[in-house]
């Protein structure tokens, strides 16, 4: 009986462990599904192993120095990875960062010596990754320092687990790799009705000052927090709604349908035309010789005309209408890209202003706290009236800033409702997306591919083709046209006195040809006009390409600048917080007064505000690159 109980308990524990593993796997896979292909990462469900296996993106051969491309990947990957793992902290035993090498080593002479040298190299690589991610200037990393220090370990494995090709030979490139492996506790118990949710990244104020809670503001911002996480909607889902519901796009879609009918009209020129003429007469007449009465007669004419050759005019007209359709389609793509970017910009602005709003609220409550403290000190004769009034004046200034930030936050929500209708509850479900693409940080590749993806350039190229076809149509005006004509005529007559009917039928098949020998110079003038319009479109195309490349280059300059500024502002926040700790110490020992301490508090606030603005501006710069490259729609809908 005891053995059976133990057996059942072990199965239950294993099922619970599998449940946690499945949840972690599903969450990681959903979060990084777009990134794994770009980063060349293999993710294994059985052991929750993330394998970075493109050595060209990780290290130089024989080196433990992380490449710049791998640094950018880790900056994007690790904070999001931590956000996923942190809620499962109690179930995680450890997270291994494993370094591996191939069996090659230029400095080793024997097989054993190569293994030992690679063992050192693999350990240095794993240590380098952990040290780098610990030093990241990111709020999520900073907030979870204890979790990282406690759970993350590094292991150098040398060439102990090589990867082989299908022919059985060692794959030296994939064998040089970095792996993140999550190890779960053996005894896993899930509390009843436990919900595992991601914690929101935030910048915390120093612990020395406790903010005063403002009830009415809390109620307006933090309501409906019990909405199930599976209902969370991403900005990508709202993009799909935008494309389905936006009136401007619907108008463009209807225009495309109308333009498509022009194509059908042009195609109809290659089908025969049929004319049917029918006439009927009813009258009475007498024949003097036969005394016959002719009662009625009727006639029917049918003509079928088929275009054998129309000087290529019909062919050119079809090509022109098809090119017109393409131009309308590219215009629609530009409208879509502009609308999607505007929606994303409004969404990110909400996120940015919301964080600034929270920071401003905390800063204001700190000031209110200090007003109360200084009031007590003033009443007890510790603080001078002038210093107390100065603190009061500063608190009023901070309240005005807080009110302004509140208005900006409400205005940002109203701006987003310009693009889509949603209620406040939906707004709380929005999920931040930090895009990743092979084009970020690779301006050379982007400039090479911009002509392939940018709708404005595709439209300019199409316009050159369109006007070339118009030029050709003007040229073929001088060619003859040939039609095949078939005609059938029937005449019916009826006589009543002698009672007999007569029918006369005639049929003919003929070829009609015509040519415009001279149209008073109109054809030559039309051809000359089309030629100059064609040259104009070529010049316009070059201008569009130059402008698009210039705009894309500016986007990259902003991207690099904001990336650097984000690191700088993160360091500045740390320095300002250290200054505050020192100032708070001096205040306790009466070396400085409250206003001096509040000066330092303001510097912390300004540093944090600058960091928040830079953080979201950097994210927006990525979407700007995608938009200027012509890939924002495809990225948002998961097509790339």
C-alpha positions as CSV (number, residue, x, y, z in Angstrom):
1,X,0.0,0.0,0.0
2,X,2.9,2.4,0.8
3,X,4.6,1.6,-2.4
4,X,1.5,2.4,-4.4
5,X,1.2,5.7,-2.6
6,X,4.8,6.6,-3.4
7,X,4.3,5.7,-7.0
8,X,1.2,7.9,-7.4
9,X,2.9,10.8,-5.7
10,X,5.8,10.6,-8.1
11,X,3.5,10.6,-11.0
12,X,1.7,13.6,-9.7
13,X,4.9,15.5,-9.1
14,X,6.1,14.7,-12.6
15,X,2.8,15.9,-14.1
16,X,3.1,19.2,-12.2
17,X,6.7,19.6,-13.4
18,X,5.6,18.9,-17.0
19,X,2.9,21.5,-16.6
20,X,5.4,24.2,-15.5
21,X,7.8,23.1,-18.3
22,X,5.0,23.4,-20.9
23,X,4.0,26.8,-19.7
24,X,7.6,28.1,-19.8
25,X,8.1,26.6,-23.2
26,X,4.9,28.0,-24.7
27,X,5.6,31.5,-23.2
28,X,9.2,31.6,-24.5
29,X,8.2,30.2,-27.9
30,X,5.4,32.8,-28.2
31,X,7.6,35.7,-27.1
32,X,10.6,34.9,-29.4
33,X,8.9,33.1,-32.3
34,X,9.9,36.0,-34.7
35,X,13.4,36.3,-33.3
36,X,14.6,32.7,-33.4
37,X,14.9,32.6,-37.1
38,X,16.8,35.8,-37.3
39,X,19.1,34.9,-34.4
40,X,19.5,31.3,-35.7
41,X,18.4,29.8,-32.4
42,X,17.2,26.3,-31.8
43,X,14.7,25.8,-28.9
44,X,14.2,22.4,-27.4
45,X,11.0,21.7,-25.5
46,X,12.3,18.6,-23.6
47,X,15.0,20.4,-21.7
48,X,14.1,24.1,-22.3
49,X,17.4,24.6,-24.1
50,X,18.0,27.7,-26.2
51,X,20.9,27.2,-28.5
52,X,22.7,30.1,-30.2
53,X,24.6,28.3,-32.9
54,X,25.8,30.8,-35.5
55,X,29.4,31.3,-34.5
56,X,29.8,34.2,-36.9
57,X,27.3,36.1,-34.8
58,X,28.8,35.1,-31.5
59,X,32.6,35.2,-31.4
60,X,35.7,35.4,-33.6
61,X,37.3,32.0,-34.0
62,X,39.5,31.1,-31.0
63,X,38.2,34.2,-29.1
64,X,36.1,34.7,-26.0
65,X,35.2,38.3,-26.8
66,X,31.6,38.7,-27.6
67,X,30.9,40.2,-31.0
68,X,28.9,43.4,-31.4
69,X,26.1,41.6,-33.2
70,X,25.8,39.1,-30.2
71,X,25.8,42.0,-27.8
72,X,22.8,43.5,-29.6
73,X,21.1,40.2,-29.5
74,X,21.7,39.7,-25.8
75,X,20.5,43.3,-25.1
76,X,17.2,42.4,-26.7
77,X,16.9,38.7,-25.6
78,X,18.0,38.7,-21.9
79,X,15.5,41.2,-20.3
80,X,12.6,39.5,-22.0
81,X,14.0,36.1,-21.0
82,X,14.2,37.2,-17.4
83,X,10.6,38.6,-17.5
84,X,9.4,35.1,-18.6
85,X,11.4,33.1,-16.0
86,X,11.0,35.4,-13.0
87,X,7.4,34.4,-12.2
88,X,8.5,30.7,-12.1
89,X,11.4,31.4,-9.7
90,X,10.3,29.0,-7.0
91,X,10.1,26.1,-9.6
92,X,13.5,26.8,-11.1
93,X,16.5,25.1,-9.6
94,X,19.1,26.8,-11.9
95,X,19.7,28.3,-15.3
96,X,22.8,27.0,-17.0
97,X,24.8,29.0,-19.5
98,X,26.8,26.4,-21.4
99,X,29.8,27.2,-23.6
100,X,30.9,24.7,-26.3
101,X,33.7,24.6,-28.8
102,X,34.5,22.4,-31.8
103,X,37.3,19.8,-31.5
104,X,39.7,22.2,-33.4
105,X,42.4,24.2,-31.6
106,X,45.3,25.7,-33.4
107,X,47.5,26.0,-30.3
108,X,47.0,22.5,-29.1
109,X,49.3,19.8,-30.3
110,X,47.7,16.6,-28.9
111,X,44.0,15.7,-28.7
112,X,44.1,16.1,-24.9
113,X,45.8,19.5,-25.0
114,X,43.2,20.7,-27.6
115,X,40.4,19.5,-25.3
116,X,42.0,21.3,-22.2
117,X,42.5,24.6,-24.1
118,X,39.0,24.4,-25.5
119,X,37.7,23.7,-22.0
120,X,39.2,27.0,-20.8
121,X,37.9,28.8,-23.9
122,X,34.4,27.5,-23.5
123,X,34.3,28.5,-19.8
124,X,35.5,32.0,-20.7
125,X,32.8,32.3,-23.3
126,X,30.1,31.3,-20.9
127,X,31.5,33.6,-18.2
128,X,31.7,36.4,-20.7
129,X,28.0,36.0,-21.6
130,X,26.9,36.0,-17.9
131,X,29.1,39.0,-17.0
132,X,27.8,41.0,-20.0
133,X,24.1,40.4,-19.2
134,X,24.6,41.2,-15.6
135,X,26.0,44.6,-16.6
136,X,23.2,45.5,-18.9
137,X,21.6,49.0,-18.3
138,X,18.1,47.6,-18.2
139,X,15.5,48.0,-15.5
140,X,14.4,44.4,-15.7
141,X,17.9,43.2,-15.2
142,X,18.5,45.6,-12.3
143,X,15.3,44.6,-10.6
144,X,16.2,40.9,-10.8
145,X,19.8,41.0,-9.8
146,X,19.2,38.6,-6.9
147,X,17.4,36.2,-9.1
148,X,20.2,36.2,-11.7
149,X,23.0,35.9,-9.1
150,X,21.2,33.0,-7.4
151,X,20.0,31.0,-10.4
152,X,22.4,31.6,-13.3
153,X,25.6,29.5,-13.5
154,X,28.1,29.0,-16.3
155,X,29.6,25.7,-17.5
156,X,32.4,25.2,-20.0
157,X,32.0,22.0,-21.8
158,X,34.9,22.2,-24.3
159,X,34.2,19.8,-27.2
160,X,32.4,17.2,-25.1
161,X,29.1,17.3,-27.0
162,X,29.9,17.9,-30.7
163,X,27.3,18.4,-33.4
164,X,27.6,16.2,-36.5
165,X,26.4,16.6,-40.1
166,X,24.3,14.0,-41.9
167,X,27.4,12.4,-43.4
168,X,28.8,11.8,-39.9
169,X,31.4,14.5,-40.0
170,X,31.7,17.1,-37.2
171,X,29.9,20.4,-37.9
172,X,32.6,22.7,-36.5
173,X,30.5,25.8,-36.9
174,X,27.4,24.6,-35.0
175,X,29.6,22.9,-32.4
176,X,30.9,26.3,-31.3
177,X,27.8,27.5,-29.5
178,X,26.2,29.0,-26.4
179,X,23.2,27.4,-24.7
180,X,20.7,28.5,-22.1
181,X,19.1,25.6,-20.2
182,X,16.4,25.9,-17.5
183,X,16.7,23.2,-14.8
184,X,13.5,22.7,-12.8
185,X,13.3,21.5,-9.2
186,X,12.5,17.9,-8.8
187,X,9.7,18.4,-6.3
188,X,7.3,20.9,-7.9
189,X,4.0,21.8,-6.4
190,X,1.6,24.2,-7.9
191,X,-0.6,26.1,-5.4
192,X,-4.3,26.1,-6.2
193,X,-5.5,28.8,-8.5
194,X,-2.1,30.3,-8.9
195,X,-1.7,32.7,-11.8
196,X,1.7,33.2,-13.3
197,X,2.0,36.6,-14.9
198,X,4.8,38.8,-16.1
199,X,5.8,41.6,-13.9
200,X,5.8,45.0,-15.5
201,X,9.2,46.6,-15.9
202,X,9.5,49.8,-13.9
203,X,12.0,52.2,-12.6
204,X,11.9,52.3,-8.8
205,X,12.5,55.3,-6.6
206,X,15.1,55.1,-3.8
207,X,13.8,53.4,-0.7
208,X,14.6,56.3,1.6
209,X,11.4,58.1,0.7
210,X,8.1,56.3,0.8
211,X,5.5,57.7,-1.6
212,X,2.1,58.8,-0.4
213,X,-0.8,56.9,-2.0
214,X,-3.3,59.0,-3.9
215,X,-6.5,57.0,-3.9
216,X,-8.4,58.6,-6.7
217,X,-5.5,58.4,-9.2
218,X,-4.9,54.7,-8.3
219,X,-8.5,53.9,-9.0
220,X,-8.4,55.5,-12.4
221,X,-5.3,53.7,-13.6
222,X,-5.1,50.4,-11.8
223,X,-8.7,49.0,-12.1
224,X,-9.6,45.7,-13.8
225,X,-6.3,44.0,-12.9
226,X,-8.0,40.6,-12.6
227,X,-8.5,40.1,-16.3
228,X,-7.1,36.7,-17.4
229,X,-3.8,36.9,-19.2
230,X,-4.9,34.8,-22.1
231,X,-7.0,37.8,-23.2
232,X,-4.0,40.1,-23.6
233,X,-3.9,41.7,-27.0
234,X,-0.8,42.7,-28.8
235,X,-0.4,45.7,-31.0
236,X,-0.2,43.3,-34.0
237,X,-3.8,42.3,-33.4
238,X,-4.9,45.9,-33.4
239,X,-2.9,46.4,-36.7
240,X,-5.1,43.7,-38.3
241,X,-8.2,45.5,-37.0
242,X,-6.9,48.7,-38.4
243,X,-6.4,47.2,-41.9
244,X,-9.9,45.7,-41.8
245,X,-11.8,48.7,-40.4
246,X,-10.0,51.9,-41.4
247,X,-12.2,54.0,-43.8
248,X,-9.2,55.4,-45.8
249,X,-8.0,51.9,-46.6
250,X,-11.5,50.7,-47.4
251,X,-11.8,53.6,-49.9
252,X,-8.5,52.5,-51.5
253,X,-9.7,48.9,-51.7
254,X,-12.8,50.0,-53.5
255,X,-10.6,52.0,-55.9
256,X,-8.6,48.9,-56.6
257,X,-11.7,47.0,-57.4
258,X,-12.8,49.7,-59.8
259,X,-9.3,49.8,-61.4
260,X,-9.5,46.0,-61.8
261,X,-12.7,46.5,-63.9
262,X,-10.6,48.7,-66.2
263,X,-8.4,45.7,-66.8
264,X,-11.5,43.6,-67.6
265,X,-12.6,46.3,-70.0
266,X,-9.2,46.3,-71.7
267,X,-9.3,42.5,-72.0
268,X,-12.7,42.7,-73.7
269,X,-11.1,44.3,-76.7
270,X,-9.7,40.9,-77.7
271,X,-13.2,39.4,-77.8
272,X,-15.4,39.6,-80.9
273,X,-18.3,42.0,-81.0
274,X,-21.8,41.1,-82.3
275,X,-24.4,43.5,-83.7
276,X,-27.9,42.3,-84.2
277,X,-30.4,44.5,-86.2
278,X,-34.0,43.4,-86.5
279,X,-36.8,45.3,-88.3
280,X,-40.5,44.3,-88.8
281,X,-43.1,45.9,-91.1
282,X,-46.7,45.1,-91.3
283,X,-48.6,46.5,-94.3
284,X,-51.1,45.6,-97.1
285,X,-50.4,46.0,-100.8
286,X,-51.9,44.7,-104.1
287,X,-50.1,43.3,-107.1
288,X,-52.1,44.4,-110.3
289,X,-51.0,41.4,-112.4
290,X,-51.6,38.7,-109.9
291,X,-54.1,40.4,-107.6
292,X,-52.0,39.1,-104.8
293,X,-52.1,40.7,-101.4
294,X,-48.6,41.1,-99.8
295,X,-49.4,41.1,-96.1
296,X,-46.1,41.7,-94.3
297,X,-42.3,41.4,-94.5
298,X,-39.4,41.6,-92.0
299,X,-35.6,41.6,-91.9
300,X,-32.8,40.5,-89.5
301,X,-29.1,41.5,-89.7
302,X,-26.4,40.0,-87.6
303,X,-22.8,41.3,-87.8
304,X,-19.8,39.7,-86.0
305,X,-16.6,41.8,-85.9
306,X,-13.3,40.3,-84.6
307,X,-10.1,42.3,-84.1
308,X,-7.4,40.5,-86.0
309,X,-4.8,43.3,-85.5
310,X,-5.3,46.7,-84.1
311,X,-1.7,48.0,-84.4
312,X,-1.0,46.7,-80.8
313,X,-3.2,49.4,-79.5
314,X,-5.4,47.0,-77.5
315,X,-2.3,45.2,-76.2
316,X,-0.8,48.5,-75.0
317,X,-4.0,49.6,-73.4
318,X,-4.2,46.4,-71.4
319,X,-0.7,46.8,-70.2
320,X,-1.4,50.4,-69.3
321,X,-4.5,49.5,-67.2
322,X,-2.5,46.7,-65.5
323,X,0.3,49.2,-64.6
324,X,-2.4,51.6,-63.4
325,X,-3.7,48.9,-61.1
326,X,-0.2,48.3,-59.8
327,X,0.3,51.9,-59.0
328,X,-3.0,52.0,-57.1
329,X,-1.8,48.9,-55.2
330,X,1.5,50.5,-54.3
331,X,-0.3,53.6,-53.2
332,X,-2.5,51.4,-50.9
333,X,0.7,49.9,-49.4
334,X,2.0,53.4,-48.6
335,X,-1.2,54.3,-46.9
336,X,-1.1,51.0,-44.9
337,X,2.5,51.6,-43.8
338,X,1.7,55.2,-42.8
339,X,-1.4,54.2,-40.9
340,X,0.4,51.3,-39.1
341,X,3.3,53.4,-38.1
342,X,1.0,56.1,-36.8
343,X,-0.9,53.5,-34.8
344,X,2.4,52.1,-33.4
345,X,3.7,55.6,-32.7
346,X,0.5,56.4,-30.8
347,X,0.6,53.1,-28.9
348,X,4.3,53.6,-27.9
349,X,3.6,57.2,-26.9
350,X,0.9,55.9,-24.6
351,X,3.3,53.5,-23.0
352,X,6.0,56.2,-22.6
353,X,3.7,58.9,-21.2
354,X,2.1,56.3,-18.9
355,X,5.5,55.5,-17.4
356,X,6.3,59.2,-17.1
357,X,2.9,59.8,-15.5
358,X,3.6,57.1,-12.9
359,X,7.0,58.6,-12.3
360,X,5.5,62.1,-12.0
361,X,2.9,60.9,-9.6
362,X,5.5,59.3,-7.4
363,X,7.6,62.5,-7.5
364,X,4.7,64.6,-6.5
365,X,3.7,62.3,-3.6
366,X,7.3,62.5,-2.4
367,X,7.0,66.3,-2.3
368,X,3.7,66.1,-0.4
369,X,5.4,63.8,2.1
370,X,8.2,66.4,2.5
371,X,5.8,69.2,2.9
372,X,4.3,67.4,5.9
373,X,7.7,66.6,7.4
374,X,8.9,70.2,7.0
375,X,5.7,71.5,8.4
376,X,6.3,69.5,11.6
377,X,9.9,70.6,11.7
378,X,8.8,74.2,11.3
379,X,6.2,74.0,14.0
380,X,8.9,72.6,16.3
381,X,11.3,75.4,15.4
382,X,13.8,73.2,13.5
383,X,13.2,74.6,10.1
384,X,13.1,78.3,9.2
385,X,9.9,79.8,7.7
386,X,11.7,80.7,4.5
387,X,12.9,77.2,3.9
388,X,9.5,75.8,4.7
389,X,7.8,78.2,2.2
390,X,10.3,77.2,-0.4
391,X,9.5,73.5,0.0
392,X,5.8,74.4,-0.3
393,X,6.4,76.4,-3.5
394,X,8.3,73.5,-5.0
395,X,5.5,71.1,-4.2
396,X,3.1,73.3,-6.1
397,X,5.4,73.3,-9.1
398,X,5.5,69.5,-9.0
399,X,1.8,69.3,-8.7
400,X,1.5,71.4,-11.9
401,X,3.9,69.1,-13.6
402,X,1.9,66.1,-12.5
403,X,-1.3,67.7,-13.8
404,X,0.3,68.3,-17.1
405,X,1.6,64.7,-17.4
406,X,-2.0,63.5,-16.5
407,X,-3.4,65.6,-19.4
408,X,-0.7,64.3,-21.8
409,X,-1.6,60.7,-20.8
410,X,-5.3,61.2,-21.4
411,X,-4.6,63.0,-24.7
412,X,-2.4,60.2,-25.9
413,X,-5.3,57.7,-25.4
414,X,-7.6,60.0,-27.3
415,X,-5.1,60.2,-30.1
416,X,-5.0,56.4,-30.4
417,X,-8.8,56.3,-30.6
418,X,-8.4,58.3,-33.8
419,X,-7.3,55.1,-35.5
420,X,-9.3,52.5,-33.6
421,X,-12.2,52.4,-31.2
422,X,-11.5,50.6,-27.9
423,X,-12.5,51.0,-24.3
424,X,-10.3,51.7,-21.3
425,X,-10.4,48.0,-20.3
426,X,-8.8,47.0,-23.6
427,X,-6.1,49.7,-23.0
428,X,-5.0,47.8,-19.9
429,X,-4.5,44.6,-21.9
430,X,-2.0,46.1,-24.3
431,X,1.3,44.2,-24.5
432,X,4.6,45.9,-25.4
433,X,6.5,44.6,-28.4
434,X,10.2,45.3,-28.9
435,X,10.8,44.3,-32.6
436,X,13.8,42.4,-33.8
437,X,15.0,42.1,-37.3
438,X,18.2,41.3,-39.3
439,X,18.1,44.9,-40.6
440,X,18.6,46.5,-37.1
441,X,22.2,47.7,-36.9
442,X,22.8,46.6,-40.6
443,X,22.3,49.8,-42.6
444,X,24.3,48.3,-45.6
445,X,21.8,45.4,-45.9
446,X,18.8,47.7,-45.6
447,X,20.1,50.1,-48.3
448,X,20.6,47.1,-50.6
449,X,17.0,45.8,-50.0
450,X,15.1,49.1,-49.9
451,X,14.3,49.1,-53.6
452,X,12.9,45.6,-53.2
453,X,10.4,46.5,-50.4
454,X,9.7,50.3,-50.2
455,X,6.3,51.0,-51.8
456,X,7.2,54.5,-52.9
457,X,10.2,53.1,-54.9
458,X,8.1,50.3,-56.3
459,X,5.4,52.8,-57.4
460,X,8.1,55.0,-59.0
461,X,9.5,52.0,-60.9
462,X,6.0,51.1,-62.0
463,X,5.3,54.6,-63.2
464,X,8.4,54.5,-65.4
465,X,7.0,51.3,-66.9
466,X,3.5,52.8,-67.2
467,X,4.7,55.9,-69.2
468,X,6.9,53.7,-71.3
469,X,3.8,51.8,-72.3
470,X,1.9,55.0,-73.0
471,X,4.8,56.1,-75.2
472,X,4.6,52.8,-77.1
473,X,0.8,53.2,-77.5
474,X,1.4,56.7,-79.0
475,X,3.9,55.1,-81.4
476,X,1.6,52.3,-82.6
477,X,-1.0,54.9,-83.6
478,X,0.7,54.9,-87.0
479,X,0.1,51.1,-87.5
480,X,-2.9,49.8,-89.4
481,X,-5.8,48.0,-87.8
482,X,-7.4,44.8,-89.4
483,X,-10.9,43.4,-88.5
484,X,-12.5,40.2,-89.7
485,X,-16.2,40.9,-90.3
486,X,-19.0,38.3,-90.8
487,X,-22.5,39.4,-91.8
488,X,-25.8,37.6,-92.2
489,X,-29.1,39.2,-93.5
490,X,-32.5,37.6,-93.7
491,X,-35.6,39.1,-95.5
492,X,-39.0,37.5,-95.1
493,X,-42.1,38.1,-97.3
494,X,-45.6,36.6,-97.2
495,X,-48.4,36.7,-99.7
496,X,-52.0,35.9,-98.8
497,X,-54.0,35.6,-102.0
498,X,-51.9,32.9,-103.7
499,X,-50.7,31.8,-100.2
500,X,-46.9,31.5,-100.5
501,X,-43.9,32.7,-98.5
502,X,-40.5,33.8,-99.6
503,X,-37.3,34.3,-97.6
504,X,-34.1,35.9,-98.9
505,X,-30.8,35.3,-97.2
506,X,-27.4,36.9,-97.7
507,X,-24.1,36.1,-95.9
508,X,-20.7,37.7,-96.3
509,X,-17.2,37.4,-94.8
510,X,-14.8,40.3,-95.3
511,X,-11.6,41.8,-94.0
512,X,-11.5,45.5,-93.2
513,X,-8.2,47.4,-92.9
514,X,-7.6,51.0,-92.0
515,X,-4.6,53.2,-91.4
516,X,-4.1,56.7,-90.2
517,X,-1.9,58.3,-92.8
518,X,-1.9,61.8,-91.4
519,X,-3.9,63.3,-88.5
520,X,-2.8,66.9,-88.9
521,X,0.3,66.3,-86.8
522,X,-1.8,65.3,-83.7
523,X,-0.1,61.9,-83.5
524,X,3.4,63.3,-83.6
525,X,2.5,65.9,-81.0
526,X,1.0,63.3,-78.7
527,X,4.1,61.0,-79.1
528,X,6.4,63.9,-78.2
529,X,4.3,64.7,-75.1
530,X,4.4,61.1,-74.0
531,X,8.2,61.0,-74.5
532,X,8.8,64.0,-72.2
533,X,6.4,62.5,-69.6
534,X,8.4,59.3,-69.8
535,X,11.7,61.2,-69.2
536,X,10.0,63.0,-66.3
537,X,9.1,59.7,-64.6
538,X,12.7,58.4,-64.9
539,X,13.9,61.6,-63.2
540,X,11.2,61.2,-60.5
541,X,12.2,57.6,-59.9
542,X,15.8,58.6,-59.2
543,X,14.6,61.4,-56.8
544,X,12.3,58.9,-55.0
545,X,15.1,56.4,-54.5
546,X,17.5,59.1,-53.3
547,X,14.9,60.5,-50.8
548,X,14.0,57.0,-49.6
549,X,17.7,56.1,-49.0
550,X,18.3,59.4,-47.3
551,X,15.3,59.0,-45.0
552,X,16.3,55.4,-44.1
553,X,19.8,56.6,-43.4
554,X,18.5,59.2,-41.0
555,X,16.4,56.5,-39.3
556,X,19.6,54.5,-38.7
557,X,21.4,57.5,-37.3
558,X,18.6,58.1,-34.9
559,X,18.6,54.3,-34.0
560,X,22.4,54.3,-33.2
561,X,22.1,57.6,-31.3
562,X,19.2,56.4,-29.1
563,X,20.9,53.1,-28.5
564,X,24.0,54.9,-27.1
565,X,21.8,57.5,-25.3
566,X,19.8,54.7,-23.6
567,X,23.0,53.3,-22.1
568,X,24.2,56.8,-21.1
569,X,20.9,57.7,-19.4
570,X,20.8,54.3,-17.6
571,X,24.2,55.1,-16.2
572,X,23.1,58.6,-15.3
573,X,20.1,57.2,-13.3
574,X,22.5,55.0,-11.3
575,X,24.8,58.0,-10.6
576,X,21.9,60.2,-9.6
577,X,20.6,57.5,-7.2
578,X,24.0,57.2,-5.6
579,X,24.0,61.0,-5.2
580,X,20.6,60.8,-3.5
581,X,21.8,58.1,-1.1
582,X,24.7,60.4,-0.1
583,X,22.5,63.5,0.1
584,X,20.0,61.6,2.3
585,X,22.9,60.7,4.6
586,X,24.0,64.3,4.8
587,X,20.5,65.5,5.5
588,X,20.1,63.1,8.4
589,X,23.2,64.6,10.0
590,X,22.1,68.2,9.2
591,X,24.8,68.9,6.7
592,X,22.3,70.0,4.1
593,X,18.7,71.2,4.4
594,X,15.5,69.8,2.9
595,X,15.7,72.0,-0.3
596,X,19.2,70.7,-1.0
597,X,18.0,67.1,-0.7
598,X,15.0,67.9,-2.9
599,X,17.5,69.3,-5.5
600,X,19.1,65.9,-5.7
601,X,15.6,64.3,-5.7
602,X,14.8,66.4,-8.8
603,X,18.0,65.3,-10.5
604,X,17.0,61.6,-10.0
605,X,13.5,62.4,-11.3
606,X,14.9,64.1,-14.4
607,X,17.4,61.3,-15.1
608,X,14.6,58.7,-14.8
609,X,12.3,60.7,-17.0
610,X,15.1,61.0,-19.6
611,X,15.7,57.3,-19.5
612,X,12.0,56.5,-20.0
613,X,11.8,58.8,-23.0
614,X,14.9,57.4,-24.6
615,X,13.8,53.8,-24.0
616,X,10.6,54.2,-25.9
617,X,12.0,56.5,-28.5
618,X,14.6,53.8,-29.2
619,X,11.9,51.2,-29.6
620,X,10.0,53.5,-31.9
621,X,13.1,54.1,-34.0
622,X,13.1,50.4,-34.8
623,X,9.5,50.6,-36.1
624,X,10.6,53.7,-38.1
625,X,13.3,51.7,-39.8
626,X,10.8,49.0,-40.7
627,X,8.4,51.6,-42.0
628,X,11.0,53.4,-44.2
629,X,12.2,50.1,-45.4
630,X,8.7,49.1,-46.4
631,X,8.4,46.1,-44.1
632,X,6.4,47.3,-41.1
633,X,3.1,45.7,-42.3
634,X,4.7,42.3,-43.0
635,X,6.5,42.4,-39.7
636,X,3.4,43.4,-37.7
637,X,1.4,40.6,-39.3
638,X,4.1,38.0,-38.7
639,X,4.8,37.5,-42.4
640,X,8.6,38.0,-42.0
